[in-house]
Amino acid sequence: MDPPPIPWHLFDQLIALCSLRRMTSYSGGVTTSAIQQTILHMAQCPVLTSLDDLPTLEETQKAIKQLFKLVGEAMAVKLTELMQQFCEAGSVPQNFNDANVIHLNKNKGSRASCDNHRGISLLSITGKIMALNILNRILHHLLDDVVSESQCGFKSNRRTIDLIFALRQLQGKCREQNQNLYVLFVDLMKAFDTVNREGLWSILSKFDCPSNFIKIIRSFHNGMMARVVENGSVSDPFSVYNKVKKGCALAPTLMFATVLVSALSNTDAGITIHYRYDNPFFDLRRLKARAKVLKALMKDFLFADDCALAALREPDLQELFSCLATVDQAFGLTTSLRKTEVMLQPAPGFSPPEPNIDIEGTTLNNMDSFTYLGSCLS
């Protein structure tokens, strides 16, 4: 007699539920004092009161077009009125907070491993339109005044190829100048699922955001309830205290435009380059002149959470990584020691010893090549 078929859909639901419960209950050893100490060293920017203005019809129509191809004006007017009411009240309805979570297998490794499943939050469409409305405001502000030039993950005129080109140019210039180049590729474990929310709100207050504006963003997360959906079956609801919602338009911006920009702001380690662009490119005589020479410090190459740190000396790279790891840990983020790797490009004709970059006593792996943003660097 044949054995009964294995109910894989129930098995998958159990995997997803266990994974999500584990991630939402994760505290990561984060303490309020650690967050306060980290934020204390950040400069306070003047409050930008225009962020508190009520949503306009034009803003709502722009947000709707990011989700739908065609929507009538009557619907846009009604949504604008609703969002204005929510902003005046300082909160959003509960169904804007809640999420139905589905999971997708990454098609790698064992299906029994939680790490090989990706959770996606299915959210209220009206809530997503309001989140996009808020995102468009905050992006314009953050990209102009806060986010560093090295962060290419949220800018419409930046692509992965731009970051790859910059890193390859740095490799070439280091060879020309007979300099060793140390590059560290950092991987964050489940960044969306473990980040401390209170830390995010505190950072936003440092970045010019008024209290009422932050209150609206908080209301999208406070009191969040989640349910796991699998093959038509729905789990019991449970509370979510950490994380941002993977599937919400605000999530990546809150995460990487705020936490990562603050991580390396207090160190001068990195690579100083001298440049000028006021003369014809091939005029070597004028190019060698010392007048009108500009300086820039290159230390990080960021595309959302894909992070590469660069330095000419091993101690400088260790300092950069220590600063990043300290801030990440304060906000509940964890560095994957297995996937975080170091690459050394030696100067021509030199054979320096392998770098010894460590975190909490664990030495990171050294590699001769690394695939960064889809391009193999060596």
N, C-alpha and C positions, 0 to 999 in steps of 0.2 A: 504493500500500500504506500502510495507516494506521500511524503510529508506535506503538511499544509504550507501554502505559499507564505513567504515572509512579508508582513505588512510594512513595506518600506516607507509608506507615507507617514505611518505612526512613528516609525524610527526617526525619520527626518524631523518630525515635529518635536520629539523629545530632545534631539540634538539642539535644535534651534532654541527651545525654551530654556534648556540648561545653560546654553551659551549666553543668552540674553540676561537671565537672572544673575549669572555669575558676573557679567560685566556691569549691570546696574547696581549691584551691591558692592562693587569694588570701591574701596576708599583709597588704596594706594599709599596709605600712610600720610596722606595730605593733612596738614594742620593749618588752622587759621593763622597762626603766628608766622608760619613759613611763607604764606601768601602775602601777609602784610609786610613782612621784611623785604620781599622781592619788589612789591609795588612801591614801597617807601623810597626806593632809589630812582624811581621814574619821575621825570619832570611833569609838572602839572600844566596843562595847556588851558588857555582861556575858554570858557564855555561858549559854544556856538548855539545861540538861542534859536536860530532859524530851523534847526532840526525839530523843534517843538511845534512848528506850524502844522495846521491840519492838512490832511491829504487833499490834493486838488484833483479835478476831473482829468486833467492832462496826465498827471502821475498815475492815476488808476488805469487809464487807457494804455499807457506805456507798459505797465505791469501785466495787463491782460494780454497784450500782443506777444509777450514773452512766453505765454502758455497756449494761446489759441490763435488761429489764423484770422478768424473773423468773429466779432461779437458786436451786437447792436449797442447804440449809444444809450438807450434806455436802461440796459443792464449796467453799463458803466456808471451812469448817474446814481442808480440805486446802491451799487457797491460803494461808491464814494460817500454817500450819506451814511451808510452803515459803518464804514471805517472811521469817519469823523466822530460818530457816536462812541465808538470803542476808544478812540484816542482821548476824547474828553473824559471818559470814565476811567481811563488809565488801566484798562484790562480788556482781555478778549474772552469770548465764550470758551467753555470747557472743551468743546469738540475741536477747537483750534489747537489745543494742547495734546490731545490724545492721539495715539498712533496705533494702527494695525501693522504689525511687523511680519514681513515675509522673509524667507531666507533663500539665498542662492548659493549653490555649491560652486566653488571656484574651479572645479574640474581638475583638481590636483590633490594628491595625497589621499589619506584615508577619509571616507565619509563619516567615520565615527569621531573624527577630531573636530572640535568646535572651531579651531583656527582655520579650517578649510571651508567655512561657511561665512557668507557675508549677509548681514541683516540690512534690510531696506524698510524705512518707515513710510507707510501709506498714510497721507495726511489729507485734511479737509482742503478742497480746491479753493474755497473762499479764503481760508487761512493762508494758503500759499500765495494768493494774489496780494494779500495784505503784507505778507513777509517780503515779497518781491518789491512792493512799494517802499518798505522800510530799507530794504537792501540797496535800492537805487540811490536813496538819499545818503546812506552811510558810506557806500562805495565812493561816491563823488567826493565826500569829505575825507575819507581815509586815504584814498589813492593820491589826492592832491597834497595832503598835509602830514600824513603819518607814515604810511607804508614806504619802506625803503625802495630804492631803485632796483635792488637785487631781487625783490619779490616780483615774479612775472606771472603768478598764477591767477591774478584777478584783473588784469589789464587787457582791454580789448585789442590793443595794438602790440601785444607781446605773445610769443608762442614758445613752445619748447625748443624749437630750432634756434631761437635767439640766445637762449641760455647755453645750449650746446656750443654754439659758435663762440660765445664769450669765453667759455672754459677752454675750448681748443686754442683760441687766440692766446690765452694766458699760458698754456702749455708751450706754444711756439715761442713766445717772448722769453720765457724762462730758459729755453734752450739757447736762444740768441745771446742772453746775458750770462750764460754759464752758471745758472742758479738751480739748486735743488728745489723741487716743488712737491709739497706734501698736501694731499687731498684726502679728506675724510667724508665718506658718504654715510649719512645718518638715516636710520629707519626707525620710525615711531610705531609702537605696538598699539593698534586699536585706538588711535588718537581720538576719534569721535566719541568713543564709548566710555572713556575714563576721565575726560577733562573735568576739572572742578568749575562749576558754574559761577560760584561766588567770586572766584578769581577773574572770570571774564567780565562780570559786571564792574568790578573794581577797576580793571584796565580801561574799559570804555569811559568811565568817569574821568580818568586821567587824560583821555584823548578827546576832550572838548565836548563830549556828549552830555546834554542836560539830564537832570534826574528823571523828569517825566518821560523822556525818550527812552531811557534805560528801563523805566518801569514797564513800558509797553513790551519791550523785548523780553524782559523777565517773565511777563505774563504768558508768553508763548511756551514757557518751560515749567513754571511753578505748578505743582499739582498734576504733573503729567502722569497719565495712566497708559499702559501698553498692553496689547493682546497679541499673541502669536497666532497667525492664520496659516493653516496647512490643509490643503485638499478639502476646503469647505468647513473644516473644524476650527473652532475658535477657543483659545485657552481662557482661563479666568484672568481678569485684569489684575495687574500689579503695578505698584508705584515705581517711578524712575526718578532718582535723586541726582545722579550725575549724568554726564554725556550731553551732547547736542544731537538733534535728530538728523540722522543720515537720510536725506530725502528732502529736508527743509532747505530752502534757498539761502537762509541766513547762516547755516551751519559752517560751511567752509570759511566764510569771511570772519565770523566770530572766532573761529579756531585759529587760523593761520595768519590772518592779518593783524591780530592783536597779540597773541602769545609769542609767536616767533619774532615779531618785530621788537619786542621788549627784551628778548633773550640776549642779544649781542650788543645792546646799546651802551653798555658800560665797559667795553674793552676796546683798546686801540690795536690789538693784535691783528695781523693780516698782512696784506701785500700792498705797499704804497707804489702807485704808478704815477709817472709824470707824462703829461701829454699837452698838446696844443692843437688847435684847429683853425687858426687864423691865417695860415699861409697855404700856397699851393702844395699839394701832397708831395710832389717830386722835387721841390726846391730844397735840396739838402743843406745848402748854406744857411738859409733862413731857419730851417728846421732845427739846426744845432744851436741857435741863439737861445740865451737863457731868459730873455724877456718874455713876458706873457705866458710863462709855463704854468700849467695848472696841475693840481695833485688830486688824487682820489685813492681811497682805501678800499681794496677788494678783500673781502673775508668770507662772504657767503653767497651762494647761488641757490635761490629758492624758487620752487614752483609748487605752490600750495605747501604740502608737507614733505615734498621731496627736497632734501637739503644736502648741499655739499659745502664743506668748509675748506678753505685753502690758506696756506701759509708757506713761507720760505724756510722756516726753522721748525724743528720738532717741538720745542717748548711753546712756541706761539700757537701751534695747532692744538696742543694739549690745553692751553688756556682757553681757546675758543670753544673746545668741546666741553670743558668743565663749566664754562658760563652757560652754555646751552643746556647741559644736563641738569644743572642746578635749578634753572627756571622751569624746565619741563617737569622736574620732580615736584616742585612747589605747586604746580597746577594739575598734578595728578597724571601726567604723561610719563610713559615708560619707554626707554630706548631699547630696541631689540639688539642684544649683544651678538646674536647669531648672524643678523643681516647687516649690521653696521661694520663697515670695512675701511681700511686705510690703504691708500695707493701712493707710492713714492715714485716720482719721475726724477732720476738722478741727473745731475749736470753732465754734459758730454765728457767722457774720459774719467769720470769719478765713480767710485763704488762705495757710497756711504752705507753704514750699517742700517739694518731694518729699523723702522721707527717703533717705539714702544709706547703706544698711546693706550691709556687704561682708564677705567671708570670703576670706582669702588673696589679696586684691587683686581679687576678682571682685565686682562690685556686683549685688545681687539685684534682681529685677524688682519694680516697684511696680504694684499693681492697685487698681481702684476697688471690686471685689467679689471674694469668694472663697467657694467651696462647701466648708464645713467640717462633717464628719459628716453630710452630706446636706442641710444647710441653707445657703442663700445669705445670706452676711453682706455688708453694704455700708455 
